[in-house]
Amino acid sequence: MNKYIGKAGQYYRDVISEMRKVIWPSKEEIKDLTIVVLTVSGILALFTFLVDWVINFVMGKLL
């Protein structure tokens, strides 16, 4: 049982050590990347809508 407690403690220390190495993005980077993600998501949603609309229009004319 003590062996598992020791391993859990080592795991916790390793996690803390690795988290200290992380370079977190600045608020400006987070803002800029959020804008990029929202813009790309909007463009893809619009593209998907247009493709769906065209397919429905063509299928409506064919049937």
Secondary structure, 3 states (H helix, E strand, C coil): CHHHHHHHHHHHHHHHHHHHHCCCCCHHHHHHHHHHHHHHHHHHHHHHHHHHHHHHHHHHHHC
